[in-house]
Amino acid sequence: MKHVVSISLGTSSQDFEFTTEFLGEKLHVRRIGTNGNTAEAVKLIKQWDKKAAAIGIGVLKDHYKVGSRRFIEKDSARLKAVATRVPVTTGGRLGDIFQEWAVRHTQTQLGSYFNNARTLFFSGLTDYKLALALSEYTSNLQFADPVLQMGVPKLLNSLDALHLYSNGAHYVKDWTLPSAIATGPVKEWTRFVLRKALQKATVVVAPVHELDDFGIEELAGKTLITATVNDERMAQLRDKGVSMVIDGSPTMNGHVLGANLLDAMILAATGKAPQDIQEDDYLEIITGLDSEPRIVYPNGFKRVNRFAFVIHPLSQEYFKKVKPIELLSQVSPPVLMNSIEKIMAYAPPFVYTRVTGIQSPTGVEAEGWLISVGGTPREIMRHDPEFTYRRLLDAANMARRLGAQIMGLGAFTKVVGDAGLTVAKRAPLPITTGNSYSASGALWAAHDALLRMRLLPLPKGKERVKFKAMIVGATGAIGSVCARLMARAAEEVYMVSPESAKLLALKESILKDSPDAKIFLSSSADKCIADMDMVVTATSGAGKKVLDIMKVKPGCVITDVARPLDLPASEVAKRPDVLVIESGEIQLPGDVQMKNIGLPKGLAYACLAETIVLALEGRFENFTVGRAIEWEKVREIYQLGLKHGMKLAAISGVNGPFSDADIERVRELALIARAAQKPVKAPAKTAGRVRKPVAKKITTLSK
């Protein structure tokens, strides 16, 4: 029977031994830790050099490559030189294979898991091959080599920076005084830098023993890529709040084998020298082990995907809520506020709020950031599209640095220029405008409101509710989808747009899918609006008047999905017998935490909800971009929303969400007006206010 021993600089509390049959040879396998005592390791190597068939040296690599440069690790070379009779290995080649396989296995099994993940390497030099593999999925890489090698409180933020560092780091390291970096203020400062980097990272690549000095503050919620994590280590990581451990090390006889030990077993069983072991030999042996990398959740399954969403102020009123502009606005003339509005359009993007606590029934969680750009709709429309594109790309770069895996465009940022196509091509992460879910939410809310008004004849059996619907702005991105879907639900559909040729083409396209649909075209909303039971406005008309609300049928449900609104509060107040809603807000699953966006806690606009749904689903792709929205995607995002616990939470108007009593009041006034055959005008004392607002509206954000 041959003896194989691993002499590790790690702790002796992890020692074990067993006997096994391996590659046709009976082996006695033993692991011995020296608790960091190099002299003890030298002594043990000399002892086992006389009786072992092969020796593995744990913790250290003998060499590594960075780019075209090859580095020899002097400490491991000295230890290897102690043995003169038997082969000695650090298992470096085998360890690289296991770690890279573990990463690729995880990316395949979990689907896009490492996409734009903020990843911190304790050593990019020793884990260079793994860094190359991860760079295929994320450019958000940081390397702590200067901190841990030389006590320099500076992280490397790219592979290019790592290459530059590798060209001179070892020369500097050779003459740097160890005592200068091992104790005192320098050590404390470098540890502070490393702790902060750990807190910001999503994924950490480090030897498991180097994490012993860090606790729950640094490791909670992290994904660790490491090796040789046994049950005792796993329990420690669980107590520190680690979410996931990815370990490529194989197990045998109930023990986790380090790459050095398995490599020593291979040398002992085959009788080959380390340099004679080929890649094909490793492939054959690893395949024969019939094992795969471990993905372990120490605290139960948890996956957190990340998103970003771009917002902007809808008017000057927002700036009056920002200090110190708030004080200035109270005494400044309107002309000064106009100047501030123009200046703010050039402001760099900033994080308005972080969003946490979103949890799908599937167990997947999402967190993200709402990033604000400074242009109001007036300023966005005043500049050429390239002006806005640059600001959106700045926001996308900020989102990438934060670790977002997909970014949504809100309000006017999604309609300017080519509606997201250019931004999607140039951005460093996937883009969606949210228009698919906006269209879905608009019809969802409109249909629900129509039923709650109870003014239409009840359908018999499986019949559909019979109603007439008008889409104002039917040739636009959201309007065209609303028209297409409405043709499947309404008895008659009236499509309104000043673009006659597009209207004709849209009608032709819809009739191919719904040949029985009754579709009528018009360039003006006022022509047939008096007969409509439902109206959807989606013009992006930037405040232009698109319909005369005084001509609308009492009890009509108007869904205004345009931003800014096609129907301002002053217009809505003229018709208390008409239900005007701003589409449907979506109830997000979980205990959602974020700053006020003008909605009750846990509610989001549909375009923001689309970004969150895609994040929860792990669909990091350009989903809705351009003006031609696919109605199949509208249906798909609706189904995905249901899967992840999204609900139509509220039907909101210009003053906030409607209560049941609010809707009932509109219904009663509509019945009175219909009986009198004339619209009910708001009393003089209540003009401009139909009811007391349920939630204060902030003009910062919108769909």
N, C-alpha and C positions, 0 to 999 in steps of 0.2 A: 504493500500500500504506500502510495506517494503522499508526501506532506506538502501542503500549500499554505503559506502564511501571508497575511496582510499586516504590515507594520505601519500604523497610522499615527500621525501627529495629533489626531483628534482625541476625544475623551475615552478613557478606559471603561467608562460605564456602558459603552455600546458594544463591548467585546462579546464574541460568541464563537462556537466551534461546532462542526458536524461532520459526518462521514457520508459520502455520496458516490454514486456511479456516474461518471461524466466522460463522454466520448470514448466509452469502452474501458476506462481506467477507474479503479477505485481510489478515491482521494479523501484524505483527511484535511479538512479546511478549517482554518483558524484566523480570527481577526484579533489583533492586539493593539490597543491604544496607548500612547505615551503621554497624553495630556500636554502636548506641546513641547515636551522635553526632547530636544534634538540629540543630546548626548545619550539618552536612553534608547532612542531609535537606532543610533549607530551601534550600540552594544548589542541590541537584539538582532540587527542585520548580521553582525559577525557570528552570533550564536547559530542562527538559522541557515547561514551560508554553508554550514557543515552538514546539515541534515535535511533541508527542504529540497524539493524538486524545483520550486520557483518561488520568488518573493515579490509581493506587490507592495508599493509604497503609497500610502494614502495621503490625500489632501493636496499634494503637489503635482504639477505637470512637469515633464522633463523638457518640453519645448513647445513652442506655438508659433504660428505664422500670422502676420498682419500685412495684408497686401502681398507684396513680393518679398518682404523681409521675414527672415526666420530667426527666432530668438531662443537661446538656450537658458533654461532656468538653472542658475548656478547652485542653488540649495539642493535641488533634487539631483543634479549631476554629482554633487559631492556624496550624497547618500548612496546613489547607485554605484559609485566607485568603491564603496566599502566591501561589497560582495565581489568575490573573485572566482567563485566556483559555479554558482547557479545563476540563471537569467533573472534579471530584476526589471520590473515594469511599473510605470505610474498609471497605465491604462488610458493615456491621453487620447489616442486615436479612437479607442472603443468608446470612451466617454463622450467624445464629440458626436459620434454616430448616435448614441442613445439620446443625447439632449436634442439634437436637431430632429430626430425622428419623433420625439415627444412633442415638440412644437408643431410639426406638420400634422401629426396625428390629432392633436387638439384642434387645430384649425379646420381639419376635415370633419371631425366628429361633431364639433359644436357650431360649425358654420360661421366663418368670418369673425372669429373670436378676437383675433389680434389686430383687426383693422383699426389703424390709427391709435393703437393703445399706447399710452405714455409709459415707456419701458425704461427702467433704470438698471444698468449693469454695474455691479460692484467692480468688475474688471472687464473692460472691453478687449484688452490684450489677450487674456487667457481664454475668453469666450468669443473670439473674433468670428469663428465659423457660425456660431449661433446668432451673432449679431447680423451677419450677412443674410441668414435665413429669415430672421424677423424683419429685416429691412424690406423684404418682399411684400409685407403686409402693413408696415408702419414706418414712417420717417421720424416719428416722435421718440427718438432714442437719446438717452443720456448715459454717460460713462463716468464713473467715480474714480478712475485711475489716479488722477493728480491728487485727489483728496486722500486716498488710502496709501498710495505709494510714497508721496513726497510731502504730505501735509499742506498742500496748496488748496485753499478753499475755493476751488473753481471746478465746475463740471464741464465735460466735453459734450457738445450738443449735436454732434453729427458724426458719421463715419469718416468724413473728410478731416474733421478735427482730430479724430482718433489716429488717422494716418500721420498727420503732422506731429502729434504727440509721440507716436511710436518712433519717429526718426531721431528724437533726442532724449527721450525720457530716461533711457537706461544709462546714458552718460551722466545725466544730472543725478540720478538715483545713486550712482556709485560714490559721488563725493558729498552727498547730503548727510549731515550728521544725524544718526538715528535718534540721539537724545533730544535733538531740537524739535522733532516731530512727534515724539512718543509721549512727552509730558508737557505740562504747563498750558498757558493760554492758547498756543497754537493747536494743541490737541483738542481742547474744548471747542475752539472755533470750527475746526474741521468736522468734529462730530456734530455740531449744530447744523452745519451745511448739509451733511449727509442725512440727518434726521428730517430736515425740511424737504429734501429731495425724495425721501421715502414717503412722506406724507402726501406729496403731490402725485406720486407715481401710481399707475394702475397695475402694472406688472413689474416684478422685481426678479432679477436674475442674480443669484448669489449662492455660494456654498452654504449649506444649511447651518453649519457651526458658526458662521460669521453673523448670523442673525440673533445669536443668543443674547447680545447686549441690548436688543431693541424690544419694545413692548407693544401693548395694544394701541398706543397713540400713533406709532409709526406703521404697524402692520395690519391694523384692522381693515378688513375689506379688500386686502391685496390678493393678487394671484402670484404665487411663487413658482419660478422655474428653478429647480435644484436637483439634487441627487441624494441617494441613500437615506431617505426619510423613513425611519422605522416607527414602530407604534409609540415608543416613548417620545420621540421627536414630534410626531403628529399630535400627540396630546398637548404638548407645549405650544404648538402652533395654533391649536384650537383655542387654548386659553388666551392667546394673543389676538384672537379675532380674525385670523387668516381665512379668506373665503375659499380659495382653491390652491391645491398643491399639484404641480405637474412634475412627475418624476419618471425619467426614462430607465432608471435602474431596475434590473430584473430581480425577482425573488426566487429563492431556492431553499427548500427545507424550512420554510417559515422565516427566513432571514433575507433582508435586503442586501444585495451584493454591490459593493462599489465596483467601478469599472476596473480599478487596479487589481482587485481580487479575482474577478472573472477572467481578466486577461492572464493573470498568473496561473489560473486553473487551465486555461487553454494551452499555455506554454508547457505546463507539466504533463498534460494529457497527450499532447501531440509530439513533445520532444523537440520542438522547433525553437530556434532563436527568435527573439522579438522581431528582428528585421526580416525574417523569412515569412512572417504571417502576412498574407495578402488580404485585400478587401474582400475578395470572393470567399476566403476562409471565414471571415467575420460574418458575411451574409449567410453562409450555410449554417454556421453555428447559431446565430441569432434566430434564424428561421426554425431551427430544430428545437430551440427552447420553448417554442409555442407560447410566447408571452407577448404582451404589448405594453406600451407606456401607461403608467397609472395616472388617472385624473381623479383626485380625491377632494371631497368637500368636507373639511374638518368640522364645520358648523352646519351641515346640511346644505342642500343644493341652493346655490345663489349665483345668478348671473345678472350683471348690471351693464346695460348698453347705454351709450351716450349720444346726445343730440345737441344741436344748437338751432336757434330760430332768430331770424332778423326782424326787428321791429323799427318803427320810426314815429316821431310825433305827427299827429294829424292836423295840428293847427298851432298858432302862437300861444294858445291857452296853456299848452304843456310847459312852455318855457317860463310861464309865470309861477310854476310850481317848483322851479329849480333855483336854488340859492347860488349866487347872490342876485340873480335876475329877478327873483320874486319881489325884493324891495325896490329895485330899480323900476320895475314895471308899474308900480303904484304912482310914480311921479313923472314917468317919462311919457312923451307924446307918442302917438301911434307910429310916427315916422321912425323913431328910435327902435321900436319893436320890429318894424320891417327890416331894419338894418341887422338886428340880432338874428332874425330868422334867416337872412342871407348868410351871415357869418357861420351860424350853426350848421348849415348845409355842408361846410367844409371840415367840420369837426371829425376827428378820428372815431372809429367805433369804440364802444365801451360795453362792459357787461352790466346790464340793467338789473338782472337778478339770476340767481342760481335756482334750479328747480330740482327738488328731490322728493322721494317718497312715492313715486309712481310704481305700482306693482300689479302685474297682470295675474289673472287666475292661473296661468300656466307656471307661475313662480318666477318668471323673468321680471327684472326691475329696469327702470330707466331713470336716468338723471341727465340734466342738461343746463344750458345757459341761454337766456334771452339777451341777445346782443343788439344794442341800439345804434343806428346811424342817425345823423342829425337833420336830414332833409325833410321838410314838410311836403305834402303832395304838390303844393304850388311851386316849391323850389325844385322838386324832382322833375316836374313837367317843364320848368323853365330852362333846364340844362339839357344838353344832348345826352342820349343813353349812355355813352361812354363814361360820362361823369359819374353816373350812378353805378355803372359796372365796377369802376375802380373802388368805390366805397364798399360794395358788396364783396369784392375779392379781398379787400382788407379785412372785412368781417370774417370771411371764410378762412383766411390765414390765422386769425385770432382763434376761431373755432378749432382749427387743426391743432394749434398749440395747446389748447385746453383739453384736447383728447376726444372731441366730438367725432362721431362716425358718420353722421349725416347732418345736413343743414337745410332748414326750411326758410322760405322767403315769405314775409308777411306784408299785408297792405299793398302800397303802391310799388314796393320793391319787386313784386312778382308780375306786374303788368307793364313795367317800363321796357321799352325796346322790344326785344323778341321774347319776352315773358320767360326769362330764365335760361334760354338755350345757350347764349354766350357765356353766362356765368357758369353754367354746368360744364362747358367745355374747358374753361380756364381754372376753375376752382380745384383746390387740392383734396376735396372730399365730395361725395355725392350730394346732389341738390334736388329738392322738390319744392314746388310752389304751394302745395296743399290744395290746389284747385279741385282735385278729384273728390276729396272729403268735403270741401266747401259746397260743391254741387250736391253731393249726397246729403249733407246736413241741411241744405236749403230745402230740398224736397221732403226730407224727413220731417223737418219742423213745419213746413207748409201743410203737409198732409195731416199731421197731428193736430195742428191748429184748426184746420177745416173740419175735422171730426169733432173737436171740442166745442166748436161754435154751434153744431147741431141745427144748421139751417137748410141742409140738403136732405132730400128724401133718403131714407135708409135703404140700402141695397137688400135685395132678396137673395138668400142663399149665398152663393159664391160670386154674385155679381159685384162689379166694381162700383164705387161711388161715382155717379154721373155729375160731372161739372165741366165748366168751361175755364180754360186757363190761358193766360197771356204771358209771353216771355219778352220783356223789354230789354234790348241789347242781346238779341238771340244769336247774333253772329260772333259774339265774344267768346272767350275761353270757357267761362262758367256757363254763360247763357246758352251756348250751343249744346252742351251736355244736358242742361235742364230741359231744353226743348226736346232733345232725343228721348229722354226718360219720360217726360210728360206725355209724349205721344203714345206711350204704352199704358198710361193711366187715365188720362182725361178724355172726355167725350169729344171735345173740340179744342184745338190748340191754335192760338194766334201768335205768330212770330213777328216781332217788330224790330226793325233796324233801318238806318238810313242807307245801308250798303245793299242795294237791290240785287246785284249779281250774286253776292254771297248768300242772300236769303234764298234765291232760286236754287243754288247749288246745295244748300243745307236741306231744303225741302226734298229735293231729289234723293239725297243720301238717306234721309230718315225714312222715306217711303220704301226704300229697298229693304230696310229691316222691319218696318211696320207698315205693310201695304194697305192695311185697313184704317190707318190713322186719317183723321180729318184735320187738315192743316190749312190755315189761312195766313196770308202775308200782308204786311202793311209797313209803311215808312213812318207812321205816326201812331202813338199809343192812344191818343184821344178818340180815334175813329170808332173803335168798337169796345172801349173800356167799360162802358156802362152795363154791358151784359156779362162781364167776367165775374166768376166766383173766386178765382185766384189769379194773382198777378205776381210774377217774379221779375224784379228789376236787377240787372247786372250790367250796367252800362259803362262803369268806370268813367263817368262823365265829368268828374272833378267839380261837382257842385252845380252843373247845368240842370235846368228844369227839364225832366223827361216825360212827365205826365201831369195832368190836372186832377188833383185828388178830389176836387169838388164834383167831378163827373163819375166818380167810382160808385158802384152799386153798394147800398147799405149792406153790411155784413161781409163784404169782400175781405179776403185775407191777402195782404200784400207782404211779400217777402223781399226785403231790400238787402241784397248781398253786395251792393256796390260800396266801395270805400274811396273817398268820403261818400256818405249816404246820398242816394238820389232824393230821399225825402227827409229834410231836416225836421227838427222838433217843431218848428213853427208851422210847417205844413201839416204834420201829423195831428197837431192840436186842433186843426180846423174840422176834423172828422172823428169825433169820439165813437161813431157808429161803424168804424172800419178798424180792423185789427191789422196794424202795421208791425211787422216783426223784422228783426235783423238776422234772420236765419236762426239756426238752432245751436245753442252752446252744448258742448260735450262734457259730461261728467267723467273725469279721469279716474281710473281705479287706484285705490290706495289712499294713504294719508299724505296728500300733496302739500308741499311747502314751497312757497315762492311769494314774491312781492305782489301787491295788488295790481292787477291788470284790468281793472274795471268790471270784474265779475266776482260773484261769490266764491268762497274758498273751494278749490277742487275743480272749478269749471275752466274750460279753455275754448277758444275759438276753433272752428273746425279745421282751418289750415294748420294751426299749431298741433291739433290732435292728430292730423295725418302724419306729421313728422314724428310724433311720439309713437304712433302705431307702427310705423316702419322701423323705428328703433327697437321696439319690443319684439318685433318679428325677426329682427336681424336682417332686414332687407336694405342693405347699404348700397343703394343704387339710385340713379337718376330716375325717379318714379314719375312725377308729373312735371314736365317742362314744356314750354311752347304753348301756343294758343289752341292747338288742336288736341283737346283732351279726349282720350279714349273712354267711351262709356263702360267698356269692360273693366277698366281700372277703377271707375267709380263704384261699380258693383263689388270689385275685389276688395277695395279699401273699406267698404261698408262691412263686408264679411269679416275681414281681419279685425276691424274695430270691435265687433261683437265677440270675437274669439278672445280678445284681450281685455274685455270688461268695459268697453266704452258704452255709454248710455246717453240718450238724448235727455239732458238734465233740465233744460229750461228753454222756454220760448221768450226771447227778450225783445223789448222795444227800445225806443230812444231813451227811456228813463230807467231801463233795467229790466230784469225778468218779470214776466206776467204771472200773477197768481191765478188760481181758479176763479176767485172773486172778480179779478180784473177782466178776465175773458167773459165771464157771465154778464158783467156790466155792459161790455161792448155788444153782446148778443141781444140784451134787452133793448138797448138803444137802436140796434139794427131792426128789430121787429117793429118798434114804434115808427121808425122812419119808413119802413116798407109799407106799413099800414097807411101812413099818411102820403106815401108816394113822393116823398121829398127827403133829402138828407137832413140830419139833425146837426145844427151848428152848436158849437160849444158856447155856453153862457159867457157873457162878457167878463165876469169876475174870474172865470177859470180858464180864459183863453191862454193858450200857451202851456197849460198844464192839465193833462187829462186825469192824472192821479198822482199821489205821492210816490216818489221814486222808492223802489225796493232797495236798490243798491246804487251808491254814488258812482257816476260814470267818469272814468278818466279818459282823456282824449289821446293818451299816449299810444295805445295799441289798438289793433283791429284785426279782422280776418286778413 
